[in-house]
Amino acid sequence: MLIAQEQDHSSISLLAEVSRTITNENDINKVLRLVLFIMSEHMDMLRGMITILNRETGEIVINESFGLTTEEKERGRYRIGEGIIGQVVKTGKTVIVPSINNEPLFLDRTRSRTKAKKESLCFICIPIKTGTEIIGTLSADRQIEQEPSREKSKKSKVGEERIDLLQHYVDQLSIIASMISQAVRLKQLAHEENSKNTAVVTGNGKLPLPKRQKEEHEEESISEAERPANIIGNTKPIIALFKMIEKIAKTNATTIVLGESGVGKELVASAIHFKSRRSDKPFIKFNCAALPESIVESELFGHEKGAFTGASATRHGRFELAHTGTIFLDEVGELSLPIQAKLLRIIQEKEFERVGGSKTIKVDVRVIAATNRNLEELIRKGLFREDLYYRLNIFPITVPPLRERKTDILLLADYFVEKYNTANHKGVRRISTTSIDMLMRYHWPGNVRELENCIERAVILSEDNVIHGYHLPPTLQTAESSGTPYTGSLQQKLDAIEKEMIMEALKRTKGNMSRAAMQLGLSDRIMGLRIKKFEIDYRKFRM
């Protein structure tokens, strides 16, 4: 019983110190190193490792460690399902190895354990998760001495105590793995981005990528000249978009840009124009859904003087203004059928007449259209002309939604922070780990536009030059990210455990505070402060 009480008290001290480290330290690398150091002090840990999974390559690497040399750390590389660490990443289940010498799955890739010490060395490996996704592992070595005994009953008792002790360590490591999951997620994202563009860097230099991975890397790479200046992103879908823009821009083909609302279709159209041979010519933008049908026709094609009431002078339409350049028609799916007929003619024949006029006007215009609607569905409903659809669909481009390019979220967020720092004379310098986790978990139905609005709001609300989770809109708040999960915050949990232990001690001692304090390893003064803090009436335990 006394051993169990000592373990509980030690656990509270360990978790409290880890919590303070995570809260007070901003450097992610330092946080993880300090957490391993704290574990080594409180748990008599010989070695500790934090591994992360690279989802792009399927490789699991040691990111931070305690008790390993640089060479040993670099040797610790695994595939999913390979060895103990690979199995934990694959299954998401904790693995306890009471004696690594008797476990064939324990690979010891680091070669850091001597053969003589393996017999009494145990190994515990815990999955690190964000939600249900496995992002890495937290593992520890610990020397557990076997008490010599010739009697079977004594051996059995020692074995039971050993199992209880191992389970105690598992409980501690599981809580710590949950506490550091956000920091590990950030390290995972950074590692994946670095591995896309460089060879694997080791202490001895650079190792070339495997042949298949190298070919994939070459296919995904893009030069700075090909990268549009107005679009931010490094993920596979966005790199594919950049390459498509580069191909289309060199032609005069009519293009339609498809994608959900807020993905940046106008930016794509702008990139196509300014990479084309028409870049020094006019780029005219028009939103087809912004005006009534009668005004849309006049805006696009112009009108003659006296064509209708209020037409006091001849007006040039957008197509005339875009002559020799490019016109961008946003929300083209909102045009009425009569205007669609005129648009079809100007795309095919490069000619039109102004409203109220009879003179045919010739123009040299490249048309780029965009819509977030399903044009094929509109055709079936009779709301969009099939022949116009085929004329627009010569070169379709689909802009990926933000949820398919999650690792670009932080790049975009940093850009918007700088933008709205300048606009609002603010000095926000960083985004908190909790906020980053919220941004990464959200599904972004409004895409980049919604992200921009969220960051603008957060920059304005920030008072300490840091964007915190509570600065983000309620739509991004979850039980975990807002610090109000079902089980309470860490401090609430620790307080609840501490209060319960004190009450149990008072029950056992029938309300004797001095004896209860002695059992818990507390001084009488500290016991009194805890009784006051938790408003415990010790007298009722004397009944």
KAHU-V979438 format. One record per residue. RES is the residue in one small letter. SS is DSSP state (H for helix, E for strand, L for the rest). OMEGA is omega in radians with two decimals (none if undefined). Layout:
BEGIN
RES_SS_OMEGA, RES_SS_OMEGA
END
This chain:
BEGIN
m_L_3.14, l_H_3.10, i_H_3.13, a_H_3.13, q_H_3.10, e_H_3.12, q_H_-3.13, d_H_3.14, h_H_3.11, s_H_3.14, s_H_3.14, i_H_3.12, s_H_3.14, l_H_-3.08, l_H_3.11, a_H_-3.14, e_H_3.08, v_H_3.14, s_H_3.13, r_H_3.14, t_H_-3.12, i_H_-3.09, t_H_-2.97, n_H_-3.06, e_L_-3.09, n_L_-3.12, d_L_-3.05, i_H_3.13, n_H_-3.12, k_H_3.11, v_H_-3.08, l_H_3.10, r_H_-3.13, l_H_3.13, v_H_3.12, l_H_3.13, f_H_3.11, i_H_3.11, m_H_-3.12, s_H_-3.12, e_H_-3.04, h_H_-3.01, m_H_-3.07, d_L_-3.08, m_L_3.12, l_L_3.12, r_E_3.07, g_E_-3.10, m_E_2.95, i_E_3.11, t_E_3.08, i_E_3.12, l_E_3.00, n_E_-3.06, r_L_3.14, e_L_-3.06, t_L_-3.09, g_L_-3.11, e_E_3.09, i_E_-3.09, v_E_3.05, i_E_-3.11, n_E_3.07, e_E_-3.10, s_E_3.01, f_E_3.12, g_L_3.11, l_L_3.02, t_L_3.12, t_H_-3.14, e_H_3.12, e_H_3.13, k_H_-3.11, e_H_3.12, r_H_-3.09, g_L_3.13, r_E_-3.04, y_E_2.98, r_E_3.11, i_L_-3.12, g_L_-3.07, e_L_3.13, g_H_-3.13, i_H_-3.09, i_H_3.11, g_H_3.11, q_H_3.13, v_H_3.10, v_H_-3.11, k_H_-3.02, t_H_-3.07, g_L_-3.10, k_L_3.10, t_L_3.08, v_E_3.07, i_E_3.09, v_E_-3.09, p_L_3.10, s_L_-3.03, i_H_-3.14, n_H_-3.09, n_H_-3.09, e_L_-3.10, p_L_-3.13, l_L_3.14, f_L_-2.98, l_L_-3.09, d_L_-3.14, r_L_-3.10, t_L_-3.09, r_L_-3.08, s_L_-3.11, r_L_3.09, t_L_-3.07, k_H_-3.08, a_H_-3.05, k_H_-3.05, k_L_-3.02, e_L_-3.08, s_L_-3.12, l_E_3.09, c_E_-3.09, f_E_3.13, i_E_-3.13, c_E_-3.07, i_E_3.06, p_E_3.00, i_E_-3.02, k_E_2.82, t_E_-2.98, g_L_3.10, t_L_-3.10, e_E_3.08, i_E_-3.11, i_E_3.14, g_E_3.14, t_E_2.98, l_E_-3.08, s_E_-3.10, a_E_2.98, d_E_3.05, r_E_3.10, q_E_3.09, i_L_-3.07, e_L_3.06, q_L_3.11, e_L_-3.12, p_L_3.13, s_L_-3.13, r_L_-3.09, e_L_-3.08, k_H_-3.11, s_H_3.12, k_H_3.09, k_H_3.14, s_H_-3.13, k_H_3.10, v_H_3.12, g_H_3.12, e_H_3.12, e_H_3.12, r_H_3.12, i_H_3.12, d_H_-3.13, l_H_3.10, l_H_3.13, q_H_3.08, h_H_3.09, y_H_3.13, v_H_3.13, d_H_3.13, q_H_-3.11, l_H_-3.14, s_H_3.12, i_H_3.14, i_H_3.11, a_H_3.11, s_H_-3.10, m_H_-3.07, i_L_-3.02, s_H_-3.13, q_H_3.12, a_H_3.13, v_H_3.08, r_H_3.14, l_H_3.09, k_H_3.13, q_H_-3.13, l_H_3.14, a_H_-3.14, h_H_-3.14, e_H_3.14, e_H_-3.13, n_H_-3.08, s_H_3.11, k_H_-2.96, n_H_-3.11, t_L_2.99, a_L_3.11, v_E_-3.09, v_E_3.10, t_E_3.12, g_L_-3.10, n_L_-3.10, g_E_-3.11, k_E_3.06, l_E_3.14, p_L_3.08, l_L_3.02, p_L_-3.03, k_H_-3.11, r_H_-3.14, q_H_3.12, k_H_3.12, e_H_3.12, e_H_-3.14, h_H_3.13, e_H_3.12, e_H_-3.07, e_H_-3.07, s_L_-3.13, i_L_-3.12, s_L_3.13, e_L_3.13, a_L_3.14, e_L_-3.06, r_L_3.10, p_L_-3.08, a_L_-3.03, n_L_-3.12, i_L_-3.10, i_L_3.08, g_L_3.12, n_L_-3.08, t_L_-3.13, k_H_-3.11, p_H_-3.08, i_H_3.06, i_H_3.08, a_H_3.10, l_H_3.13, f_H_-3.12, k_H_3.09, m_H_3.10, i_H_-3.12, e_H_3.14, k_H_-3.06, i_H_-3.04, a_H_-3.08, k_L_-3.11, t_L_3.03, n_L_-3.05, a_L_3.01, t_L_-3.04, t_E_3.00, i_E_-3.12, v_E_-3.09, l_E_3.11, g_L_-3.13, e_L_3.11, s_L_3.07, g_L_-3.10, v_L_3.13, g_L_-3.11, k_H_3.13, e_H_3.10, l_H_3.11, v_H_3.11, a_H_3.12, s_H_3.13, a_H_3.13, i_H_-3.11, h_H_-3.03, f_H_2.99, k_L_-3.08, s_L_3.09, r_L_3.13, r_L_-3.00, s_L_3.13, d_L_3.11, k_L_-3.07, p_L_3.00, f_E_-3.03, i_E_-3.13, k_E_3.13, f_E_3.10, n_E_-3.04, c_L_-3.10, a_L_-3.00, a_L_-3.02, l_L_3.08, p_L_-3.06, e_H_-3.09, s_H_-3.11, i_H_3.13, v_H_-3.13, e_H_3.13, s_H_-3.12, e_H_-3.09, l_H_-2.98, f_H_-3.12, g_L_3.10, h_E_3.10, e_L_3.08, k_L_3.13, g_L_-3.12, a_L_3.09, f_L_-3.12, t_L_-3.13, g_L_3.12, a_L_-3.03, s_L_-3.14, a_L_3.07, t_L_-3.11, r_E_3.05, h_L_3.13, g_L_-3.09, r_H_-3.14, f_H_3.09, e_H_3.14, l_H_-3.11, a_L_-3.09, h_L_-3.08, t_L_-3.13, g_L_-3.06, t_E_3.01, i_E_3.13, f_E_-3.13, l_E_3.14, d_E_-3.12, e_L_-3.09, v_H_3.12, g_H_3.14, e_H_-3.11, l_L_3.08, s_L_-3.10, l_H_3.11, p_H_-3.14, i_H_3.06, q_H_3.13, a_H_3.12, k_H_3.14, l_H_3.10, l_H_-3.12, r_H_-3.09, i_H_3.09, i_H_-3.09, q_H_-2.99, e_H_-3.08, k_L_3.13, e_E_3.13, f_E_3.01, e_E_3.06, r_L_3.08, v_E_-3.14, g_L_-3.12, g_L_3.14, s_L_-3.11, k_L_3.12, t_E_-3.10, i_E_3.12, k_E_3.10, v_L_3.04, d_L_-3.04, v_L_2.98, r_E_-3.09, v_E_2.98, i_E_-3.14, a_E_3.11, a_E_3.08, t_E_3.02, n_L_-3.14, r_L_3.11, n_L_-3.06, l_H_3.12, e_H_3.08, e_H_3.10, l_H_3.10, i_H_3.13, r_H_3.13, k_L_3.13, g_L_-3.09, l_L_3.13, f_L_-3.08, r_L_-3.12, e_H_-3.13, d_H_3.09, l_H_3.13, y_H_-3.12, y_H_3.09, r_H_3.14, l_H_-2.97, n_L_3.14, i_L_-3.11, f_E_-3.14, p_E_3.05, i_E_3.09, t_E_3.12, v_L_-3.09, p_L_3.06, p_L_-3.06, l_H_-3.12, r_H_3.10, e_H_3.13, r_L_-3.00, k_H_-3.08, t_H_3.04, d_H_-3.06, i_H_-3.10, l_H_3.08, l_H_3.14, l_H_-3.13, a_H_3.11, d_H_3.13, y_H_-3.12, f_H_3.07, v_H_3.12, e_H_-3.12, k_H_-3.06, y_H_2.90, n_H_-3.13, t_H_-3.08, a_H_-3.05, n_H_3.11, h_L_3.12, k_L_-3.11, g_L_-3.14, v_L_-3.06, r_L_-3.12, r_E_3.08, i_E_-3.07, s_L_-3.14, t_H_3.12, t_H_3.14, s_H_3.12, i_H_3.13, d_H_3.10, m_H_3.13, l_H_-3.09, m_H_-3.12, r_H_-3.02, y_L_-3.05, h_L_3.00, w_L_3.08, p_L_3.11, g_L_3.04, n_H_-3.00, v_H_3.11, r_H_3.11, e_H_3.11, l_H_3.14, e_H_3.13, n_H_3.12, c_H_-3.11, i_H_3.11, e_H_3.12, r_H_-3.08, a_H_3.12, v_H_-3.13, i_H_-3.08, l_H_-3.05, s_L_-3.14, e_L_-3.11, d_L_3.12, n_L_3.07, v_E_3.05, i_E_3.12, h_L_-3.12, g_H_-3.10, y_H_3.05, h_H_-3.12, l_L_-3.08, p_L_3.14, p_H_-3.12, t_H_-3.14, l_H_-3.06, q_L_3.01, t_L_-3.12, a_L_-3.09, e_L_-3.02, s_L_-3.12, s_L_3.13, g_L_-3.14, t_L_3.12, p_L_-3.09, y_L_-3.07, t_L_3.14, g_L_3.11, s_L_-3.14, l_H_-3.11, q_H_3.09, q_H_3.14, k_H_3.13, l_H_3.11, d_H_-3.13, a_H_3.12, i_H_-3.12, e_H_3.14, k_H_-3.13, e_H_3.13, m_H_3.12, i_H_-3.14, m_H_3.10, e_H_3.11, a_H_3.12, l_H_3.09, k_H_-3.10, r_H_-3.09, t_L_3.14, k_L_3.04, g_L_3.13, n_L_-3.04, m_H_-3.11, s_H_3.13, r_H_3.11, a_H_3.12, a_H_3.14, m_H_3.12, q_H_-3.10, l_H_-3.13, g_L_-3.13, l_L_3.00, s_L_3.12, d_H_-3.12, r_H_3.14, i_H_3.11, m_H_3.12, g_H_3.11, l_H_3.12, r_H_3.10, i_H_-3.14, k_H_-3.11, k_H_-3.08, f_L_3.09, e_L_3.13, i_L_3.08, d_L_-3.06, y_H_-3.08, r_H_-3.12, k_H_3.11, f_H_3.11, r_H_-3.10, m_L_none
END
